[in-house]
């Protein structure tokens, strides 16, 4: 009887894990262990079982929704995920911006939090470039800034302007800092996003920036999506939240990357 009760509790925990995964898109082993008051080893076993059943994809330090590499949630779907972590990351990243800089802020829900942080304390004589319509509207309400919008083909799923016209707009323009959001960060495959068109545009931005800063919450680490923006060697700094697996932080440091925790 006790054995059946234990099995029932295990399956109930696994159902709750799947519900949380569907809500957030990705989960961490350490966080699940804390929520369910069990050991990380127990959670790892749960995730392994659910992966074998085809319910999720195992990644370093946790799991993510099992979906094709090119699958892409909408801007508003992403906006509800890990919101507090994104706010902290945005505020921390905004601290890197200094008076008189020329800064590029790429599209995405995490980079939007940089824009919102700038609204609170805008540096003087700042030129801000973006390829995101959502960001341009917010930036236009900050009178202290000079705002420039990179033109191109508008992707409705992300409100990003991309393609040949966007790349043409970047000719002869360079940035002190470029902030880019990603869907995946992998030690082997670098920074990736689902859209090849957006990846091509972002890769061009990398070539035009003195310093490249990736902003990504901890659930993006160990994840690989369809289009590569840059290898980690091309990234000067990663700003993430304190939920990052310490082992992953150590591996990044060993590669020489600069990491900032919010």
PASEBA-1860 file (N, C-alpha, C; in nm, 3 decimals):
! residues 262
1> XXXXXXXX> 0.084/-0.120/0.000/0.000/0.000/0.000/0.087/0.126/0.000 ~ 0.193/0.124/0.086/0.282/0.239/0.094/0.354/0.261/-0.039 ~ 0.390/0.151/-0.106/0.458/0.161/-0.235/0.369/0.229/-0.337 ~ 0.240/0.196/-0.337/0.145/0.259/-0.430/0.129/0.407/-0.399 ~ 0.128/0.441/-0.269/0.116/0.582/-0.229/0.236/0.662/-0.279 ~ 0.356/0.604/-0.266/0.477/0.671/-0.312/0.475/0.693/-0.463 ~ 0.425/0.590/-0.534/0.417/0.600/-0.680/0.319/0.710/-0.719 ~ 0.208/0.719/-0.645/0.108/0.821/-0.673/0.164/0.961/-0.648
9> XXXXXXXX> 0.240/0.979/-0.539/0.301/1.108/-0.509/0.403/1.148/-0.615 ~ 0.479/1.048/-0.662/0.580/1.074/-0.766/0.514/1.121/-0.894 ~ 0.406/1.053/-0.935/0.338/1.091/-1.059/0.271/1.227/-1.045 ~ 0.220/1.256/-0.925/0.160/1.388/-0.902/0.266/1.497/-0.914 ~ 0.383/1.472/-0.857/0.493/1.570/-0.867/0.533/1.591/-1.013 ~ 0.537/1.483/-1.088/0.576/1.494/-1.229/0.473/1.570/-1.311 ~ 0.346/1.555/-1.277/0.241/1.634/-1.346/0.258/1.782/-1.314 ~ 0.290/1.813/-1.189/0.312/1.953/-1.150/0.435/2.011/-1.221
17> XXXXXXXX> 0.538/1.928/-1.237/0.657/1.972/-1.309/0.622/2.006/-1.454 ~ 0.542/1.924/-1.518/0.502/1.950/-1.657/0.416/2.076/-1.667 ~ 0.329/2.096/-1.569/0.246/2.217/-1.571/0.333/2.343/-1.560 ~ 0.433/2.338/-1.473/0.522/2.453/-1.457/0.606/2.474/-1.584 ~ 0.647/2.365/-1.644/0.725/2.373/-1.767/0.645/2.438/-1.880 ~ 0.519/2.398/-1.892/0.434/2.457/-1.998/0.411/2.606/-1.973 ~ 0.406/2.644/-1.845/0.384/2.784/-1.810/0.507/2.869/-1.838 ~ 0.627/2.817/-1.803/0.749/2.897/-1.810/0.833/2.872/-1.935
25> XXXXXXXX> 0.815/2.755/-1.997/0.896/2.722/-2.114/1.023/2.647/-2.080 ~ 1.075/2.666/-1.958/1.195/2.596/-1.912/1.195/2.593/-1.759 ~ 1.260/2.492/-1.703/1.267/2.479/-1.557/1.407/2.437/-1.518 ~ 1.446/2.471/-1.393/1.577/2.433/-1.342/1.562/2.326/-1.233 ~ 1.657/2.234/-1.230/1.655/2.126/-1.132/1.655/2.180/-0.990 ~ 1.743/2.277/-0.962/1.756/2.330/-0.826/1.626/2.396/-0.780 ~ 1.560/2.468/-0.871/1.436/2.536/-0.834/1.325/2.435/-0.805 ~ 1.315/2.331/-0.889/1.212/2.228/-0.869/1.236/2.153/-0.738
33> XXXXXXXX> 1.362/2.127/-0.707/1.393/2.057/-0.582/1.347/2.140/-0.463 ~ 1.367/2.271/-0.470/1.323/2.359/-0.360/1.171/2.363/-0.349 ~ 1.103/2.376/-0.463/0.957/2.386/-0.464/0.892/2.261/-0.408 ~ 0.946/2.144/-0.447/0.883/2.017/-0.409/0.946/1.953/-0.286 ~ 1.045/2.021/-0.227/1.110/1.973/-0.103/1.165/1.831/-0.119 ~ 1.233/1.809/-0.231/1.301/1.682/-0.255/1.443/1.712/-0.299 ~ 1.524/1.609/-0.313/1.664/1.629/-0.351/1.676/1.658/-0.502 ~ 1.782/1.727/-0.543/1.806/1.747/-0.687/1.815/1.614/-0.763
41> XXXXXXXX> 1.867/1.511/-0.698/1.877/1.381/-0.763/1.739/1.325/-0.797 ~ 1.643/1.345/-0.705/1.505/1.300/-0.730/1.446/1.374/-0.849 ~ 1.469/1.505/-0.856/1.417/1.584/-0.968/1.484/1.543/-1.099 ~ 1.615/1.520/-1.094/1.683/1.476/-1.216/1.625/1.345/-1.267 ~ 1.591/1.255/-1.174/1.528/1.129/-1.214/1.390/1.153/-1.275 ~ 1.312/1.247/-1.213/1.181/1.281/-1.268/1.195/1.334/-1.411 ~ 1.290/1.426/-1.431/1.309/1.486/-1.563/1.355/1.383/-1.666 ~ 1.441/1.291/-1.623/1.486/1.185/-1.713/1.370/1.096/-1.758
49> XXXXXXXX> 1.284/1.063/-1.662/1.166/0.980/-1.694/1.074/1.054/-1.791 ~ 1.047/1.182/-1.763/0.958/1.261/-1.849/1.018/1.281/-1.987 ~ 1.150/1.290/-1.993/1.218/1.302/-2.123/1.203/1.173/-2.203 ~ 1.218/1.059/-2.137/1.201/0.931/-2.206/1.059/0.912/-2.256 ~ 0.962/0.970/-2.184/0.822/0.963/-2.227/0.792/1.062/-2.340 ~ 0.889/1.147/-2.372/0.871/1.242/-2.481/0.803/1.372/-2.442 ~ 0.794/1.401/-2.311/0.722/1.519/-2.265/0.807/1.646/-2.260 ~ 0.940/1.630/-2.256/1.026/1.747/-2.243/1.164/1.717/-2.301
57> XXXXXXXX> 1.245/1.822/-2.308/1.382/1.809/-2.357/1.476/1.841/-2.242 ~ 1.566/1.748/-2.210/1.662/1.771/-2.103/1.773/1.863/-2.151 ~ 1.807/1.963/-2.071/1.920/2.051/-2.099/2.004/2.061/-1.973 ~ 2.122/2.121/-1.985/2.211/2.133/-1.870/2.141/2.207/-1.755 ~ 2.130/2.142/-1.642/2.073/2.206/-1.523/1.922/2.205/-1.515 ~ 1.854/2.140/-1.610/1.707/2.140/-1.605/1.644/2.081/-1.728 ~ 1.535/2.145/-1.774/1.462/2.094/-1.890/1.389/2.208/-1.958 ~ 1.352/2.188/-2.083/1.276/2.289/-2.156/1.165/2.221/-2.236
65> XXXXXXXX> 1.070/2.300/-2.281/0.961/2.248/-2.362/1.018/2.181/-2.486 ~ 0.966/2.066/-2.518/1.013/1.995/-2.637/0.943/2.053/-2.759 ~ 1.018/2.123/-2.841/0.962/2.184/-2.961/1.070/2.192/-3.067 ~ 1.033/2.209/-3.194/1.134/2.218/-3.301/1.228/2.336/-3.278 ~ 1.351/2.326/-3.332/1.451/2.431/-3.315/1.402/2.565/-3.365 ~ 1.318/2.564/-3.469/1.272/2.690/-3.529/1.141/2.739/-3.468 ~ 1.086/2.664/-3.369/0.962/2.708/-3.306/0.987/2.839/-3.232 ~ 0.890/2.931/-3.241/0.910/3.063/-3.184/0.783/3.114/-3.116
73> XXXXXXXX> 0.788/3.133/-2.984/0.673/3.192/-2.916/0.657/3.338/-2.957 ~ 0.535/3.390/-2.946/0.512/3.530/-2.981/0.574/3.622/-2.877 ~ 0.585/3.748/-2.912/0.640/3.849/-2.820/0.561/3.849/-2.689 ~ 0.429/3.843/-2.698/0.346/3.852/-2.578/0.350/3.724/-2.495 ~ 0.372/3.609/-2.560/0.391/3.485/-2.484/0.520/3.492/-2.403 ~ 0.626/3.543/-2.465/0.755/3.554/-2.395/0.750/3.658/-2.284 ~ 0.668/3.761/-2.305/0.664/3.872/-2.208/0.616/3.828/-2.070 ~ 0.543/3.717/-2.062/0.489/3.671/-1.933/0.583/3.573/-1.862
81> XXXXXXXX> 0.691/3.534/-1.928/0.782/3.433/-1.870/0.896/3.500/-1.794 ~ 0.919/3.455/-1.672/1.034/3.500/-1.591/1.044/3.652/-1.587 ~ 0.930/3.717/-1.567/0.924/3.863/-1.578/1.012/3.933/-1.474 ~ 1.009/3.887/-1.350/1.089/3.953/-1.247/1.238/3.942/-1.276 ~ 1.282/3.824/-1.323/1.423/3.806/-1.359/1.461/3.901/-1.472 ~ 1.372/3.915/-1.571/1.401/4.004/-1.684/1.412/4.150/-1.638 ~ 1.329/4.189/-1.544/1.336/4.327/-1.493/1.470/4.353/-1.425 ~ 1.514/4.258/-1.345/1.643/4.275/-1.277/1.757/4.280/-1.378
89> XXXXXXXX> 1.750/4.195/-1.478/1.854/4.192/-1.582/1.857/4.324/-1.657 ~ 1.738/4.376/-1.692/1.730/4.502/-1.765/1.791/4.617/-1.687 ~ 1.761/4.624/-1.558/1.816/4.733/-1.475/1.968/4.720/-1.464 ~ 2.016/4.599/-1.445/2.161/4.577/-1.433/2.232/4.611/-1.564 ~ 2.176/4.570/-1.675/2.237/4.598/-1.805/2.240/4.747/-1.833 ~ 2.134/4.818/-1.793/2.127/4.962/-1.817/2.238/5.037/-1.743 ~ 2.293/4.978/-1.637/2.402/5.042/-1.563/2.529/5.052/-1.647 ~ 2.538/4.974/-1.754/2.657/4.978/-1.841/2.655/5.097/-1.936
97> XXXXXXXX> 2.541/5.162/-1.949/2.525/5.273/-2.044/2.572/5.403/-1.980 ~ 2.659/5.475/-2.053/2.715/5.599/-2.002/2.678/5.716/-2.092 ~ 2.687/5.834/-2.038/2.656/5.956/-2.110/2.738/5.966/-2.239 ~ 2.670/6.007/-2.346/2.737/6.030/-2.473/2.756/5.907/-2.561 ~ 2.712/5.792/-2.517/2.730/5.669/-2.594/2.633/5.660/-2.712 ~ 2.670/5.575/-2.807/2.578/5.529/-2.911/2.551/5.382/-2.881 ~ 2.423/5.350/-2.857/2.387/5.217/-2.807/2.283/5.154/-2.898 ~ 2.300/5.026/-2.927/2.198/4.950/-2.999/2.126/4.859/-2.901
105> XXXXXXXX> 1.993/4.860/-2.905/1.912/4.770/-2.823/1.826/4.685/-2.914 ~ 1.857/4.557/-2.922/1.785/4.467/-3.010/1.646/4.434/-2.960 ~ 1.568/4.369/-3.043/1.431/4.335/-3.007/1.428/4.222/-2.903 ~ 1.314/4.211/-2.834/1.298/4.105/-2.735/1.239/4.157/-2.606 ~ 1.189/4.065/-2.524/1.123/4.105/-2.400/1.223/4.138/-2.289 ~ 1.342/4.078/-2.292/1.443/4.112/-2.193/1.506/4.247/-2.225 ~ 1.535/4.271/-2.352/1.591/4.401/-2.391/1.491/4.514/-2.366 ~ 1.362/4.484/-2.372/1.261/4.585/-2.341/1.278/4.637/-2.198
113> XXXXXXXX> 1.325/4.552/-2.108/1.345/4.595/-1.970/1.462/4.692/-1.959 ~ 1.558/4.688/-2.053/1.663/4.789/-2.057/1.601/4.924/-2.092 ~ 1.512/4.923/-2.192/1.442/5.045/-2.233/1.366/5.105/-2.114 ~ 1.295/5.021/-2.040/1.216/5.070/-1.926/1.306/5.124/-1.816 ~ 1.424/5.065/-1.800/1.519/5.116/-1.702/1.571/5.253/-1.744 ~ 1.589/5.274/-1.874/1.634/5.403/-1.926/1.529/5.512/-1.903 ~ 1.403/5.472/-1.906/1.296/5.570/-1.882/1.304/5.623/-1.740 ~ 1.350/5.541/-1.647/1.361/5.583/-1.508/1.478/5.679/-1.487
121> XXXXXXXX> 1.593/5.650/-1.553/1.713/5.733/-1.535/1.788/5.743/-1.668 ~ 1.741/5.827/-1.759/1.806/5.836/-1.891/1.937/5.914/-1.885 ~ 2.047/5.857/-1.937/2.172/5.933/-1.944/2.160/6.046/-2.047 ~ 2.238/6.152/-2.026/2.233/6.265/-2.120/2.310/6.231/-2.248 ~ 2.274/6.300/-2.356/2.342/6.290/-2.485/2.359/6.144/-2.528 ~ 2.252/6.068/-2.519/2.257/5.927/-2.557/2.186/5.906/-2.690 ~ 2.253/5.835/-2.782/2.192/5.796/-2.907/2.156/5.647/-2.897 ~ 2.029/5.617/-2.917/1.983/5.478/-2.906/1.928/5.433/-3.040
129> XXXXXXXX> 1.979/5.321/-3.089/1.934/5.259/-3.213/1.860/5.131/-3.178 ~ 1.756/5.099/-3.252/1.684/4.973/-3.229/1.623/4.923/-3.360 ~ 1.599/4.794/-3.367/1.527/4.736/-3.480/1.393/4.678/-3.433 ~ 1.343/4.727/-3.318/1.218/4.677/-3.262/1.115/4.789/-3.254 ~ 1.000/4.770/-3.316/0.895/4.872/-3.311/0.847/4.894/-3.168 ~ 0.836/4.788/-3.092/0.791/4.800/-2.952/0.886/4.891/-2.874 ~ 1.015/4.872/-2.894/1.115/4.950/-2.821/1.115/5.096/-2.867 ~ 1.100/5.116/-2.999/1.103/5.252/-3.055/0.991/5.337/-2.995
137> XXXXXXXX> 0.873/5.279/-2.979/0.760/5.353/-2.923/0.791/5.395/-2.779 ~ 0.848/5.304/-2.700/0.883/5.336/-2.561/0.993/5.441/-2.555 ~ 1.094/5.427/-2.640/1.208/5.518/-2.640/1.167/5.659/-2.682 ~ 1.067/5.666/-2.772/1.023/5.797/-2.822/0.966/5.884/-2.710 ~ 0.927/5.824/-2.600/0.872/5.900/-2.488/0.977/5.954/-2.393 ~ 1.106/5.936/-2.428/1.215/5.987/-2.342/1.280/6.104/-2.416 ~ 1.246/6.226/-2.379/1.291/6.343/-2.456/1.442/6.362/-2.458 ~ 1.515/6.310/-2.359/1.660/6.329/-2.352/1.736/6.247/-2.458
145> XXXXXXXX> 1.670/6.150/-2.521/1.738/6.058/-2.611/1.720/6.096/-2.758 ~ 1.823/6.063/-2.838/1.809/6.063/-2.983/1.780/5.918/-3.022 ~ 1.668/5.896/-3.086/1.625/5.760/-3.117/1.629/5.736/-3.268 ~ 1.694/5.626/-3.308/1.705/5.589/-3.448/1.650/5.447/-3.466 ~ 1.566/5.430/-3.568/1.505/5.299/-3.594/1.565/5.240/-3.720 ~ 1.619/5.119/-3.708/1.673/5.046/-3.823/1.556/4.992/-3.905 ~ 1.551/5.023/-4.032/1.440/4.979/-4.116/1.454/4.835/-4.163 ~ 1.351/4.785/-4.229/1.356/4.649/-4.281/1.220/4.584/-4.284
153> XXXXXXXX> 1.220/4.453/-4.306/1.097/4.373/-4.308/1.048/4.352/-4.165 ~ 0.920/4.379/-4.140/0.865/4.366/-4.005/0.813/4.225/-3.981 ~ 0.869/4.157/-3.880/0.822/4.025/-3.840/0.716/4.043/-3.732 ~ 0.593/4.003/-3.763/0.482/4.023/-3.671/0.494/3.947/-3.542 ~ 0.562/3.832/-3.542/0.571/3.751/-3.421/0.660/3.816/-3.316 ~ 0.756/3.900/-3.360/0.851/3.959/-3.265/0.860/4.110/-3.274 ~ 0.794/4.170/-3.373/0.800/4.314/-3.399/0.942/4.362/-3.430 ~ 1.023/4.272/-3.487/1.160/4.305/-3.524/1.166/4.343/-3.672
161> XXXXXXXX> 1.251/4.441/-3.703/1.277/4.481/-3.841/1.408/4.414/-3.884 ~ 1.400/4.335/-3.990/1.513/4.249/-4.028/1.530/4.247/-4.179 ~ 1.628/4.170/-4.224/1.645/4.147/-4.366/1.745/4.241/-4.432 ~ 1.752/4.237/-4.568/1.852/4.316/-4.642/1.844/4.466/-4.614 ~ 1.723/4.521/-4.602/1.711/4.665/-4.574/1.767/4.700/-4.437 ~ 1.745/4.612/-4.340/1.799/4.636/-4.206/1.952/4.634/-4.210 ~ 2.008/4.535/-4.279/2.153/4.527/-4.288/2.210/4.648/-4.363 ~ 2.138/4.694/-4.468/2.181/4.813/-4.544/2.183/4.936/-4.454
169> XXXXXXXX> 2.085/4.947/-4.362/2.077/5.062/-4.272/2.196/5.068/-4.178 ~ 2.262/4.955/-4.156/2.372/4.951/-4.061/2.506/4.990/-4.123 ~ 2.509/5.006/-4.255/2.636/5.037/-4.322/2.692/5.170/-4.271 ~ 2.817/5.167/-4.226/2.883/5.287/-4.181/2.839/5.337/-4.044 ~ 2.762/5.257/-3.971/2.715/5.295/-3.837/2.774/5.198/-3.734 ~ 2.827/5.253/-3.625/2.892/5.169/-3.524/2.844/5.210/-3.384 ~ 2.852/5.115/-3.291/2.796/5.134/-3.158/2.900/5.110/-3.050 ~ 2.888/5.187/-2.942/2.971/5.159/-2.824/2.928/5.028/-2.760
177> XXXXXXXX> 2.797/5.010/-2.749/2.740/4.889/-2.689/2.626/4.837/-2.775 ~ 2.616/4.707/-2.786/2.499/4.645/-2.850/2.442/4.543/-2.752 ~ 2.315/4.563/-2.715/2.245/4.469/-2.627/2.156/4.379/-2.711 ~ 2.173/4.250/-2.698/2.095/4.154/-2.776/2.032/4.050/-2.685 ~ 1.906/4.017/-2.711/1.841/3.907/-2.642/1.855/3.780/-2.723 ~ 1.842/3.665/-2.658/1.855/3.536/-2.726/1.751/3.438/-2.673 ~ 1.730/3.331/-2.748/1.646/3.221/-2.701/1.729/3.106/-2.646 ~ 1.858/3.104/-2.682/1.945/2.998/-2.634/2.089/3.044/-2.621
185> XXXXXXXX> 2.158/2.992/-2.518/2.301/3.017/-2.497/2.368/2.884/-2.466 ~ 2.460/2.845/-2.554/2.525/2.715/-2.540/2.676/2.734/-2.547 ~ 2.750/2.664/-2.462/2.896/2.671/-2.466/2.949/2.626/-2.601 ~ 2.885/2.529/-2.661/2.931/2.475/-2.789/2.878/2.553/-2.908 ~ 2.750/2.594/-2.904/2.687/2.653/-3.022/2.665/2.804/-3.012 ~ 2.697/2.864/-2.898/2.690/3.009/-2.885/2.550/3.062/-2.862 ~ 2.529/3.187/-2.906/2.401/3.256/-2.888/2.312/3.231/-3.009 ~ 2.189/3.184/-2.984/2.100/3.148/-3.094/1.958/3.201/-3.072
193> XXXXXXXX> 1.886/3.219/-3.184/1.744/3.256/-3.183/1.673/3.173/-3.289 ~ 1.540/3.160/-3.283/1.470/3.071/-3.376/1.468/3.118/-3.521 ~ 1.469/3.250/-3.545/1.451/3.303/-3.680/1.585/3.326/-3.749 ~ 1.603/3.267/-3.867/1.727/3.288/-3.943/1.740/3.433/-3.987 ~ 1.628/3.496/-4.024/1.634/3.636/-4.067/1.680/3.726/-3.953 ~ 1.625/3.704/-3.833/1.667/3.784/-3.718/1.811/3.754/-3.680 ~ 1.852/3.627/-3.693/1.989/3.590/-3.660/2.088/3.660/-3.753 ~ 2.056/3.668/-3.883/2.144/3.735/-3.978/2.159/3.883/-3.944
201> XXXXXXXX> 2.049/3.948/-3.910/2.052/4.090/-3.874/2.131/4.110/-3.746 ~ 2.107/4.026/-3.646/2.178/4.038/-3.518/2.328/4.014/-3.536 ~ 2.364/3.919/-3.622/2.505/3.891/-3.647/2.574/4.012/-3.710 ~ 2.501/4.085/-3.794/2.555/4.207/-3.853/2.576/4.314/-3.745 ~ 2.483/4.323/-3.652/2.496/4.419/-3.542/2.620/4.387/-3.459 ~ 2.646/4.260/-3.435/2.766/4.219/-3.360/2.891/4.275/-3.426 ~ 2.895/4.272/-3.558/3.012/4.321/-3.631/3.028/4.473/-3.623 ~ 2.923/4.544/-3.582/2.925/4.690/-3.578/2.939/4.745/-3.435
209> XXXXXXXX> 2.961/4.659/-3.338/2.965/4.703/-3.198/3.103/4.684/-3.136 ~ 3.146/4.783/-3.058/3.270/4.769/-2.983/3.256/4.659/-2.877 ~ 3.141/4.662/-2.808/3.115/4.561/-2.705/2.977/4.503/-2.727 ~ 2.967/4.371/-2.719/2.841/4.300/-2.737/2.799/4.243/-2.602 ~ 2.677/4.277/-2.561/2.624/4.231/-2.432/2.498/4.148/-2.458 ~ 2.500/4.024/-2.416/2.382/3.937/-2.426/2.305/3.946/-2.295 ~ 2.175/3.969/-2.303/2.089/3.969/-2.184/1.996/3.848/-2.195 ~ 1.999/3.762/-2.094/1.921/3.638/-2.100/1.899/3.584/-1.960
217> XXXXXXXX> 1.776/3.543/-1.930/1.753/3.482/-1.799/1.809/3.340/-1.797 ~ 1.817/3.283/-1.677/1.889/3.157/-1.659/1.831/3.040/-1.737 ~ 1.703/3.047/-1.777/1.642/2.934/-1.848/1.694/2.921/-1.991 ~ 1.767/3.023/-2.041/1.817/3.019/-2.179/1.949/2.943/-2.191 ~ 2.014/2.915/-2.078/2.145/2.850/-2.081/2.132/2.701/-2.108 ~ 2.220/2.651/-2.195/2.214/2.510/-2.234/2.115/2.484/-2.344 ~ 2.050/2.587/-2.396/1.948/2.574/-2.500/2.006/2.613/-2.635 ~ 1.967/2.542/-2.740/2.010/2.573/-2.876/1.886/2.588/-2.963
225> XXXXXXXX> 1.878/2.697/-3.039/1.769/2.715/-3.134/1.825/2.725/-3.277 ~ 1.745/2.771/-3.370/1.771/2.750/-3.513/1.886/2.833/-3.571 ~ 1.893/2.962/-3.536/1.988/3.052/-3.602/2.093/3.107/-3.507 ~ 2.221/3.096/-3.544/2.329/3.144/-3.458/2.354/3.292/-3.480 ~ 2.362/3.367/-3.370/2.399/3.508/-3.374/2.551/3.524/-3.365 ~ 2.609/3.455/-3.267/2.752/3.471/-3.241/2.803/3.355/-3.157 ~ 2.931/3.323/-3.173/2.997/3.234/-3.078/3.018/3.310/-2.947 ~ 3.035/3.238/-2.838/3.054/3.304/-2.710/3.182/3.388/-2.708
233> XXXXXXXX> 3.281/3.350/-2.791/3.405/3.428/-2.799/3.381/3.568/-2.855 ~ 3.271/3.586/-2.928/3.239/3.716/-2.985/3.156/3.803/-2.890 ~ 3.116/3.745/-2.778/3.033/3.815/-2.680/3.123/3.868/-2.568 ~ 3.111/3.998/-2.537/3.197/4.058/-2.435/3.142/4.037/-2.294 ~ 3.011/4.033/-2.281/2.950/4.018/-2.149/2.813/3.952/-2.161 ~ 2.779/3.873/-2.060/2.644/3.816/-2.049/2.585/3.866/-1.917 ~ 2.465/3.924/-1.925/2.394/3.967/-1.804/2.277/3.871/-1.784 ~ 2.276/3.804/-1.670/2.170/3.708/-1.640/2.129/3.722/-1.494
241> XXXXXXXX> 2.042/3.633/-1.448/1.995/3.642/-1.309/2.064/3.539/-1.222 ~ 2.041/3.549/-1.092/2.111/3.464/-0.996/2.063/3.320/-0.997 ~ 1.962/3.290/-1.080/1.917/3.152/-1.093/2.010/3.067/-1.178 ~ 2.113/3.127/-1.236/2.206/3.052/-1.321/2.277/2.944/-1.241 ~ 2.282/2.825/-1.297/2.352/2.712/-1.235/2.498/2.751/-1.212 ~ 2.549/2.741/-1.086/2.688/2.778/-1.057/2.789/2.704/-1.144 ~ 2.758/2.579/-1.179/2.851/2.503/-1.263/2.860/2.567/-1.402 ~ 2.746/2.615/-1.453/2.747/2.680/-1.585/2.824/2.812/-1.577
249> XXXXXXXX> 2.806/2.884/-1.467/2.880/3.009/-1.447/3.030/2.984/-1.447 ~ 3.071/2.876/-1.381/3.213/2.841/-1.376/3.267/2.810/-1.515 ~ 3.191/2.732/-1.593/3.234/2.697/-1.728/3.247/2.820/-1.817 ~ 3.154/2.915/-1.802/3.162/3.039/-1.879/3.286/3.118/-1.841 ~ 3.315/3.125/-1.712/3.434/3.198/-1.665/3.561/3.135/-1.720 ~ 3.563/3.003/-1.726/3.681/2.934/-1.779/3.704/2.966/-1.926 ~ 3.596/2.999/-1.997/3.608/3.038/-2.138/3.651/3.184/-2.153 ~ 3.663/3.255/-2.042/3.707/3.394/-2.048/3.598/3.496/-2.062
257> XXXXXX> 3.472/3.453/-2.058/3.360/3.545/-2.073/3.332/3.621/-1.944 ~ 3.286/3.744/-1.958/3.250/3.825/-1.841/3.102/3.804/-1.811 ~ 3.072/3.776/-1.686/2.935/3.744/-1.645/2.891/3.842/-1.538 ~ 2.772/3.897/-1.556/2.715/3.988/-1.456/2.582/3.931/-1.409 ~ 2.565/3.912/-1.280/2.443/3.856/-1.224/2.355/3.966/-1.167 ~ 2.226/3.959/-1.199/2.131/4.059/-1.150/2.050/3.999/-1.036
END
